[in-house]
């Protein structure tokens, strides 16, 4: 099993909240999602997740630029194009259910 490190800011902040964890296991994608936090605050859950995913794409583009020298705007464009293509015509079926709860 290969895990990622917890970011230093998340380790320092006792109020930090993990929002998503995604694994490729048994030849498919498995995720844990912290759904409901924004709804409980009276905000649009879908819109807030959209902002989170947009920020995540920017972080990904920055990481790819640092690691491989690829232009961030080009990476963002390619990720968004792939995202739209996958949403329009999925390459695999999404299975499983949502299991609320925290450790």
Protein Blocks (a to p, Z undefined) as FASTA:
>chain_A
ZZddddfklmmmmkbccfbdcddeehiacddddehjlmmnopafklmmmmmmmmmmmmmm
mmmmmmnopafklmmmmmmmmmmmmmmmccbdceddddeddZZ
